[in-house]
């Protein structure tokens, strides 16, 4: 059975033929043809999630885990506007989402008809492409046009880099009609050759590389790629090369500089010349560390190349020389073959500072009083091997950078646009098809903001949520500015006395709490070992007034 609306029946057919199988649908009436066409196909897994914002983030997490396009579908009107934050995250994090929005016929727009807004191209700034299907497929030209639009949409979701694509679908009434006659279309070959850097260009880059004593490769947010890890590990053996990574970079080697803020915070004016690079090569997405961004903006390299499969311009440090359109692995493999040994102290300067700071960090933590800092140390050291760690904005992802990444942990975070919305929903979507522990560390405001993410029947028992409850937005006590105003508690921090306990009870989620380090050490094993059909929340209460003071003391201590 399928909808008698030919435009959506064709879309469902090509969706399946393209090897896709997941769609997250929010209930409605105008999207009835989408529901009927997709939910009744055995090849498709259709999820029903009421809250459109949560549904879109759930789909985002599912797309991350499966590495395939996931569709989202909703009714007309304000419903689709709730998709916006997840769509912008998918756009900047390069995650393939196919957005299907039901609409009224064009002649009913802007005449005062109910549940109707201007939907076509509504997400223009945050999608790769936007299309509108023909209302009817009564002619051969209409059919071919719809077939082409659908094929282009499915292709654009993944090439040359993934991202969201929007298809607006008008339906005239009646909208609940069904038929046993499935519309069949053909999958078109839209493949394009990947960009290749010429041999001469690689030779030119290698000449610069071989003649420079100070080269910095900085890795932004990326998904794990073993080949990339391997080639960066080879490059890290060069004495003139340092590799800067973050937890969200998902690459690991003992020689990498994986605690950027710890080191950059200790670079004095007299050290600058020793630490600043001559050449910077950047890859990947967003960089968490504001310290390294400020350092490189102030101490500009002579050359900055950004490597991007799509040719995207990423002038993060205000010094971009050239965007090199190429796959990162291909680029570094080609470059590495042309590198020569060079005598430089650059790698050792960074490595020595890293080792010195690690000693100071351990010394400080050994006597640190109860606070967010010591809580993160305890949690991150307790993570099970081969687990997935989801880091919430804004404090959790920043604290994680102080401790570095682990080789056997995969890291995710919504750092595309760095919002606190959708953290639970994204982790829930990712964990659905995952057989590993999925652990989300979020702040209290992030948890409450996305508590609707617990309002779905697809929560996996392997989902674990750690809520750091410091009674508000703790980051605003640390960053410069908010604590100098009389508005800190009410308008920046949003101070409160709420607990996650009764939200967990409402959604049948296991709940454990901890209020000091002794309790935390006892509760973590219990929290991780729970075995039933429900996920679990561990709420850790920390002292809001002390957290910022202790973090500032930490940075002063390691700098001494």
Secondary structure, 3 states (H helix, E strand, C coil): CEECCHHHHHHHHHHHHCCCCEEEECCCCCCHHHHHHHHCCCCCEEEECCCHHHHHHHHHHHHHHHCCCEEEEECCHHHHHHHHHHHHHHHHHCCCEEEEEEEECHHHCCCCCCCCCCCCCCCHHHCCEEEEECCCCCCHHHHHHHHHHHHHHHHHCCCCCCCCEEEEEEECCCCCCEECCCCCCCCCCCCCCCCCCCHHHHHHHHHHHHCCCCEEEEECCCCCCHHHHHHHHHHCCCCCEEEECCHHHCCCCCCCECCHHHHHCCCCCCCHHHHCCCEEEEECCCCCCHHHHHHHHHCCCCEEEEEECCCCCCCCCCCCCEEEECCHHHHHHHHHCCCCCCCCCHHHHHHHHHHHHHHHHHHHHHCCCCCHHHHHHHHHHCCCCCCEEEECCCHHHHHHHHHCCCCCCEEECCCCCCCCCCHHHHHHHHHHCCCCCEEEEEEHHHHHHCHHHHCCCCCCCCEEEEEEECCCCHHHHCCCCHHHCCCHHHHHCCCCCCCCHHHHHHCCCEEEEECCHHHHHHHHHHHHHCCCCCCEEEEEECCHHHHHHHHHHHHHHHHC
